[in-house]
């Protein structure tokens, strides 16, 4: 297992080189960047822009471990609106292109939503229609992903879709391709399950892992907390990862860092690095 940290863990006021420097100083060998609307890695990024990002990461001794994307929350690939579905398809196409330009072999993808409680007036999509449209969404992009050598890693998120590890396994397995995998978010499973179950059920189908912790007693997005401070059974998680042979990047995703730390939010990067080292040593 290899230690990384997601770009969303950092104070957004920092520049990308400042985030790289902080990650390096905190002891992270890698960082997961994001495809955003604007910025150094964006929908408008050129090959030259991506080369500069690679250069900056290399200057700080960092490997890029993956490419996340939060744009799918505004572009539901399972929407009844064809324009919304096309927007999601365009994002995924660009994400594959950017990943290839950054020499990355995996991207985080939200394949659609049945509903999202934390988005006001969110469209509600019938589950069966969501499955059909999400399947078509991934299938359409799969040839480009295979050609680029980029795994489409479907994340378990709070989208009322793919709610169990068996559903997730069935969804990714239907494509019969090594380029469709699960992006397992440990903390996201706690609302209605156990991450060690997800890991064992999805053995051989996990492309990337996020580490988050969560307090069930809170039960909302405010329940996300620092690693080791919530209800994740970390010894069981590490044991399951080792048992199933997972030995790829694990990125800590500490969101949102500023509300979590009202002052000196950079400290969370150092604490997260130490927590990950302790978690890796548990089993």
C-alpha positions in Angstrom: 0.0 0.0 0.0 1.3 3.4 -1.0 0.5 6.7 0.8 -0.9 9.7 -1.0 -3.2 12.7 -0.2 -6.0 14.2 -2.1 -5.7 17.8 -3.3 -9.1 18.7 -1.6 -7.4 18.2 1.8 -5.5 21.4 1.4 -6.4 25.0 2.2 -7.9 26.2 -1.2 -6.1 29.5 -0.7 -2.8 27.8 -1.4 -1.3 27.6 -4.9 -0.6 24.2 -6.5 3.2 24.5 -5.9 2.5 25.5 -2.3 0.3 22.4 -1.9 3.0 20.3 -3.4 5.6 21.8 -1.0 3.4 21.1 2.0 2.7 17.5 1.0 6.4 16.9 0.5 7.2 18.5 3.9 4.5 16.4 5.6 6.0 13.2 4.3 3.7 12.3 1.4 5.4 10.7 -1.6 2.4 11.3 -3.8 -0.6 13.6 -4.3 -3.9 13.1 -6.1 -4.8 16.2 -8.2 -8.3 17.2 -9.5 -9.8 18.1 -12.8 -11.6 21.4 -12.0 -13.6 24.0 -14.0 -10.6 26.4 -13.9 -7.1 26.3 -12.5 -3.8 24.5 -13.2 -5.6 21.2 -14.0 -8.9 22.1 -15.7 -11.3 21.6 -18.6 -9.2 24.1 -20.5 -5.7 22.6 -19.7 -3.4 22.1 -22.6 -0.6 19.6 -23.0 1.8 22.3 -22.0 -0.2 23.1 -18.9 -0.1 19.5 -17.8 3.6 19.2 -18.5 4.1 22.2 -16.1 2.1 20.4 -13.4 4.3 17.3 -13.8 7.4 19.5 -13.6 6.2 21.2 -10.4 5.3 17.9 -8.8 8.7 16.5 -9.8 10.5 19.5 -8.4 8.9 18.6 -5.0 9.7 14.9 -5.3 6.1 13.9 -5.7 4.3 11.3 -7.8 0.8 12.0 -9.0 -1.3 9.1 -7.8 -4.7 9.8 -9.4 -7.1 12.3 -10.9 -10.2 13.2 -8.9 -13.1 15.3 -10.1 -15.9 17.1 -8.3 -17.6 18.3 -11.5 -20.0 15.4 -11.6 -22.0 16.9 -8.7 -23.1 19.5 -11.3 -23.4 17.0 -14.2 -25.4 13.9 -13.4 -24.7 11.2 -16.0 -27.9 9.5 -15.0 -30.1 12.6 -15.4 -33.3 12.5 -17.5 -32.0 15.7 -19.1 -29.9 14.7 -22.2 -27.9 18.0 -22.0 -26.9 17.1 -18.4 -25.8 13.6 -19.5 -23.8 15.1 -22.3 -22.1 17.5 -19.9 -21.0 14.5 -17.8 -19.8 12.7 -20.9 -17.7 15.7 -21.9 -16.2 15.8 -18.4 -15.2 12.2 -18.5 -13.7 12.5 -22.0 -11.6 15.4 -20.8 -10.7 13.6 -17.6 -9.3 10.6 -19.6 -7.3 13.0 -21.8 -5.9 14.9 -18.8 -5.0 11.7 -17.0 -3.1 10.5 -20.0 -1.3 13.8 -20.2 -0.3 13.5 -16.6 0.9 9.9 -17.0 -1.8 8.7 -14.7 -3.5 5.3 -15.0 -6.6 5.9 -12.9 -9.4 8.5 -12.5 -12.2 9.0 -10.0 -15.6 9.0 -11.6 -19.1 9.4 -10.2 -21.3 7.5 -12.7 -24.6 9.2 -11.8 -26.9 9.9 -9.0 -30.3 8.7 -7.9 -30.5 11.7 -5.6 -28.2 13.8 -3.4 -29.4 15.1 -0.1 -26.7 17.8 0.2 -27.6 19.4 -3.1 -30.7 21.6 -2.9 -33.6 20.7 -5.2 -31.5 17.8 -6.7 -33.2 15.8 -9.4 -34.4 12.4 -8.3 -33.8 9.6 -10.8 -35.5 6.2 -10.7 -32.9 3.6 -9.7 -33.3 1.4 -12.7 -33.0 4.4 -15.1 -29.9 5.5 -13.2 -28.3 2.1 -13.6 -29.1 2.0 -17.4 -27.8 5.5 -18.0 -24.7 5.1 -15.8 -23.9 1.9 -17.6 -24.2 3.6 -21.0 -22.1 6.5 -19.7 -19.2 4.3 -18.7 -19.5 2.1 -21.8 -19.3 5.0 -24.2 -16.1 6.2 -22.6 -14.5 2.8 -22.2 -12.8 2.6 -25.6 -11.0 5.9 -25.0 -10.0 4.8 -21.5 -8.6 1.5 -22.8 -6.7 3.3 -25.5 -5.2 5.8 -23.0 -4.4 3.1 -20.4 -6.6 4.8 -17.9 -8.8 3.0 -15.4 -12.2 4.5 -14.9 -12.6 4.0 -11.1 -16.2 4.4 -9.9 -16.4 5.9 -6.5 -19.0 5.0 -3.8 -20.4 8.3 -2.8 -23.6 9.6 -1.1 -25.6 9.5 -4.4 -28.2 6.9 -3.3 -26.7 4.6 -6.0 -24.5 1.5 -5.7 -25.3 1.3 -2.0 -23.8 -2.1 -1.3 -20.5 -3.8 -2.2 -22.4 -6.4 -4.2 -24.1 -3.7 -6.3 -20.8 -2.0 -6.9 -19.2 -5.3 -7.9 -22.0 -6.1 -10.3 -21.8 -2.7 -11.8 -18.1 -2.7 -12.5 -17.9 -6.4 -13.5 -20.5 -6.0 -16.2 -18.0 -4.2 -18.4 -15.6 -7.2 -18.3 -12.6 -4.8 -18.6 -9.6 -4.2 -16.4 -10.2 -0.5 -17.2 -13.4 -0.3 -15.1 -12.7 -0.6 -11.4 -14.1 0.7 -8.0 -12.6 3.7 -6.3 -13.3 2.6 -2.7 -13.9 5.4 -0.2 -13.5 3.9 3.2 -15.3 6.6 5.1 -18.2 6.8 2.7 -19.3 3.2 3.5 -19.9 4.0 7.2 -23.3 5.5 6.7 -24.8 2.1 6.0 -22.1 -0.5 6.0 -18.5 -1.6 6.9 -15.5 -0.9 4.7 -13.8 -4.2 5.4 -16.9 -5.9 3.9 -16.6 -3.7 0.8 -12.9 -4.6 0.5 -13.4 -8.3 0.7 -16.4 -8.3 -1.6 -14.7 -6.2 -4.2 -11.4 -8.1 -4.1 -9.7 -7.7 -7.5 -12.1 -4.9 -8.6 -10.5 -2.0 -6.6 -8.4 0.4 -8.6 -7.9 3.1 -5.9 -8.7 3.8 -2.3 -9.6 6.9 -0.3 -9.1 7.0 3.4 -11.6 9.1 5.4 -13.1 8.6 8.9 -16.7 9.2 9.9 -18.7 9.4 13.1 -22.0 7.5 12.7 -23.6 9.3 15.7 -23.5 12.5 13.6 -24.9 10.8 10.4 -24.5 13.8 8.1 -21.6 15.3 6.1 -20.6 17.0 9.3 -19.7 13.5 10.6 -16.5 13.3 8.6 -13.5 13.8 10.9 -9.8 13.2 11.2 -8.4 9.8 10.6 -8.5 7.6 13.8 -11.1 9.9 15.3 -14.2 8.2 13.9 -15.8 4.8 13.7 -13.8 3.1 10.9 -12.3 -0.1 12.3 -8.8 0.6 10.9 -7.2 -2.7 12.0 -9.9 -4.6 10.1 -9.6 -2.3 7.0 -5.8 -2.8 6.8 -6.2 -6.5 7.4 -8.8 -6.7 4.6 -6.6 -4.7 2.2 -3.6 -7.0 2.9 -5.7 -10.2 2.7 -7.1 -9.2 -0.7 -3.7 -8.2 -2.1 -4.3 -4.5 -2.6 -1.0 -2.7 -3.0 -1.7 0.5 -4.8 -2.2 4.1 -3.9 -4.3 5.1 -0.9 -5.1 8.8 -0.8 -6.3 10.5 2.4 -9.2 12.8 1.6 -9.7 15.3 4.4 -12.7 17.4 3.4 -13.3 20.1 4.1 -10.0 21.1 5.8 -10.8 24.7 6.7 -14.1 24.0 8.6 -12.4 21.0 10.2 -9.6 23.3 11.4 -10.8 26.8 12.1 -7.2 28.0 12.5 -3.9 26.8 10.9 -5.5 24.4 8.5 -2.1 23.3 7.1 -1.6 21.3 10.4 -4.2 18.7 9.1 -1.7 17.7 6.4 0.9 16.8 9.0 -1.6 15.0 11.3 -3.0 13.0 8.4 0.5 11.9 7.3 1.2 10.6 10.8 -2.2 9.0 11.1 -1.7 7.1 7.8 1.6 5.8 9.0 0.0 4.6 12.2 -2.9 3.0 10.3 -0.6 1.1 7.9 1.3 -0.3 10.9 -1.9 -1.7 12.5 -2.0 -5.1 11.0 
